[in-house]
Structure formats: structure tokens, C-alpha cells
Amino acid sequence: MTSSPDPLAPPAALTAAWVPELRAALAEVIVGQEDLVEGLLLALLTGGHVLLEGVPGIAKSLAVSSLAEGLEGSFSRLQFTPDLLPSDLIGSEIYNAKESTFTTRKGPVFANFVLADEINRAPAKVQSALLEAMQERQVSIGGETFALPQPFLVLATQNPIEQEGTYPMPEAQLDRFALKLLVDYPSPTEELEILERMARTATKAHVREVASMQNVLQARAEIDAITIDPRLKQYIVDLVEASRRPAAAGLPELDGLLLIGASPRATITLALTARAHAWLQGRNYVMPTDIKAVAHRVLRHRVVPNFEAEAEGYTADALVDRLLEGVRVP
């Protein structure tokens, strides 16, 4: 479709000047990984949580901590292990025998950016405690409810190659993550640059602060005001519906290959993330290219291939590719 925005409308990104500065500040510490940085920005701007998947040592933790530094945000990292308890995450009450009183010790979840490292190594109770905090933006300790800092962003990592001693999350829990980002190895050129920067005993450089949490909250308000044409809203619904009933959507070759399709939460996230992508481009209206640009990040953990699909070589990304090819763009 051809969009016809109001030429008199103000530009969407009135406060977006800090975004290029943040990208530049991150590039001083992180080599390459543009897709990772883009995905983190989309999550930050929409208030969605992120699942990061990639092998160890490719700057997942560094990217998250650097983002927090660049935005004057608080950061905490928790290594998930099989013996972790929910109280290790959210906190607990400590009894003072001398005064016969309880004091509350808040856990690492009380931060703007929470890195849950190797989330699939923690038992279900701990995963559930984290997912509750993600959903409600608050936790209960000893019968008292505490609000979490705003903005609040959980970034959970999982290792795709080590399955021993893990507790894989079911699809219903994966659906709580707005985006799933796949982090790959750097290119040989990028790896040479990493060697030049990092092969020394000095501590890593700190990211300069370029914006604040208030900038993020203001950007979110602007993103909420970005226009989505009704035909594009229908396109988003059609994409999600095709993941559930591909034959009815004119994709009979996918019928019987999908274990589960995307949920209504995916519909909401796809629209919101498309708005954020348009905002990053300096537009106050969404184009079909915005939806396609974010579709894999939003759908790859929600569109689950079954055993037959995996046997035929279909990955979740391949299924999303087919959905984007087969659903007509208005």
C-alpha cells in the first residue's frame, strides 16, 4: 500500500537525538552486533522483555550492562543455577532477633535492567517468580507489595547448545517475552577489531552516559501516538491468524507443520514494535516495511514448528519467512 501521511504533521522523533548518540556510545565498547543493539532499543522503547539466545562470549551481557550505563539506569545480573530460590531473585524478609522485627531485603530484580543469565538452568519456581515480576511490574515480599523501577526491562539469556541440566521454558512462558534475539558470532573483521580492543589486562571501558530514563519514557509516549493505518492493523492480524490456520490463509503447505501459532499477545507486540521501528526511522506513521522488519523478533519464539517440520528442515525463522511471503500486504 502507499501511505499518505499528513505533510503538516510534526516529525515523530522530536526527542530521538539521543538515540544516535547512544548507538555511538555503545559502538565504542561493543564491536558489531548491530542487530542486537537494534533489538535492545526496540524492547526499551516498547517496554517489552527480551530473550537472548546465543553461544557464550559474544557480548550479550556486555551489551545489556553497557545499555544501562548509557542511560543512567540501574543494572543487576543474576546467574541462574539449579539451586536458585525465588527469594534469591525477588528478596526476602530478615528477622532481627534483638528487636523482634522483620526488615525487607530487596533482591536483584529491583533494577531498571535485569540480566537473567542462562534462565533455562533455573527450576520452574524461579522462572515463574521472574515471569510474574515481568508481567505485573511488582513483587510481593512477606505480604507487602513493592513496585519495580520504571522503566523495567528483563533480558534473559539461554545457551542453545547445552541442554544438560536445563529446564526449558514452555511456550506459555516464552510468550511473555516480547522479542527473541539471536546473537551470532562476529565476522572475521569484527573479531580482529575485538582482539585489538580487548586483548589487554586493563578493565573494559565504560559507556558514557548520553540519556536518562526520562528520555525513554518520553519516547514511549511519542511512540503510542504513531499512526497505524487500519489496513496495516488488519495485515498484522492476518499474519498472526495465518500462523494458527495456515490453510485458511492460503498457505496449505504449512498446514500440519506448526505445533502452535502466535498468541494475541503477539498481535499487540507486533503493532507496538512496528511503531517503535517507525519512530527510530523518524516517522510518525507505520509502513509495511516496519512490520516486516520486526516480525522475526516478535514471532520466532511464538511460531513453533512440530517434529515433522523440523525433520523437513523448517526452523521457526523459515516459517516466519513463509508467512511474510504468503500473506498479502495491503
Summary of the structure (lengths in Angstrom):
residues: 330
radius of gyration: 21.0
end to end distance: 5.1
largest distance: 72.4
contacts: 1027
relative contact order: 0.16
helix: 44%
strand: 15%
